[in-house]
Amino acid sequence: MSDAIDFRSDFVARPTEEMVEAMVNAAKLPSGFGLRENQIVSELEFLAAKIVGKEDALFVPTCMMANQIAIALRCVAGDRFITEKSAHVITSEMDAAHMLTGAVAVEVSAVNGSLELDAVDENCASLSKIEKKPKLIVIENSHVRSGGRVVSLEHMESLFELSQKYDVSIHLDGARVFNAADAIGCTVSEIASFSDTVAFNLNKGLGAPLGAILAGPRPLIERAVEVRQLLGGGWRPAGIPAAAGIIALKTMTERLAVDRQHAKKLAMGISRIDGIEVSVKNTETNIVLSRPLKITPSDLVDRLSKREVLVLAMDQQVRWVTHYEITESAINTALGELQEILRGG
Ligand SMILES: Cc1ncc(COP(=O)(O)O)c(C=O)c1O
């Protein structure tokens, strides 16, 4: 396999040397037997819970599983949960909430992932009247479909206040919440303080090979262990990926500013090229959405891939995601290739 410049997602980043070493060492340790007996997993869960400011955390294989566990913990068949149509739980989770829990999604209007508060209020009020009060609100920060836009702390707080008015829980799909915290200039625990549960990936911007975390109140996380098992997620021995997850949390969060700066640089570079549109201003985290004007997104994806630059066509746009393997020189190379293609080269 060639070493192309891979902007398709941040999960393509390979584990760092330190992670590999930690995994090799973890492989030599006894694994434990019970579902929460592995010491390295416990260490990761303790650290993750501390960082996001929750009582407990559970290591799960994917962020989708974390989201679905969070929904299943709050909803039984027929229960409503509020979200918006471009949320990952709607666009990319195969209707899992409906299939697994029987929960019914109520999609309210939103701007770049920020749910319209009036719409949430109206839905909570009207559904309460017919005894169908929503059990959960799912919010995503950063918001992937809008190109990694950030939901502000003020908005998160207002939503949280609203949720308390109706006694509804909030789940934060924070697959890239560390990128959001970097962009806002706050801690992840500040963002997560406006949610009851939070899910995030260890294998996106943080570079671990796999794994995600679901964090929240301890009694809920204890039940989450059972739901994880129900979904086939009782993975053992998980100490090996957990060892990489610990390194991810200890060494990879601070450097996300570099990915944000690289995304800005990339967006600025694209904005100087004819035949493609991009919003530099809207590039808030590590995702850049661009719109080719004279060729289709899939045509551009194909032509770039022939030049060893991998990007993703998405909703009539071309998505570029920066991560720690994307260096400044990789960005310059990619911009050069893009310019040649759009010039007709
Ligand atoms: C916002 C968001 N939530 C959840 C997920 C699911 O993550 P995973 O691939 O670990 O299931 C993704 C994946 O890209 C995502 O972007």
The ligand as a Tripos MOL2 file, in Angstrom:
@<TRIPOS>MOLECULE
LIG
   16    16     1     0     0
SMALL
NO_CHARGES

@<TRIPOS>ATOM
      1 C1        -19.9620   12.8770   15.0770 C.3       1 LIG1
      2 C2        -19.6810   11.4190   14.9980 C.ar      1 LIG1
      3 N1        -20.2620   10.5910   15.8590 N.ar      1 LIG1
      4 C3        -20.0390    9.2700   15.8520 C.ar      1 LIG1
      5 C4        -19.1830    8.7190   14.9300 C.ar      1 LIG1
      6 C5        -18.9860    7.2230   14.9200 C.3       1 LIG1
      7 O1        -17.6970    6.8860   15.2610 O.3       1 LIG1
      8 P1        -17.2070    5.3630   15.0940 P.3       1 LIG1
      9 O2        -16.7010    5.2520   13.6940 O.co2     1 LIG1
     10 O3        -16.1570    5.2000   16.1320 O.co2     1 LIG1
     11 O4        -18.4010    4.5040   15.3400 O.co2     1 LIG1
     12 C6        -18.5520    9.5300   13.9960 C.ar      1 LIG1
     13 C7        -17.6570    8.9460   12.9790 C.2       1 LIG1
     14 O5        -17.1190    9.5870   12.1390 O.2       1 LIG1
     15 C8        -18.8040   10.9210   14.0340 C.ar      1 LIG1
     16 O6        -18.2180   11.7490   13.1520 O.3       1 LIG1
@<TRIPOS>BOND
     1     1     2 1
     2     2     3 ar
     3     2    15 ar
     4     3     4 ar
     5     4     5 ar
     6     5     6 1
     7     5    12 ar
     8     6     7 1
     9     7     8 1
    10     8     9 2
    11     8    10 1
    12     8    11 1
    13    12    13 1
    14    12    15 ar
    15    13    14 2
    16    15    16 1
@<TRIPOS>SUBSTRUCTURE
     1 LIG1         1 GROUP 0 **** ****
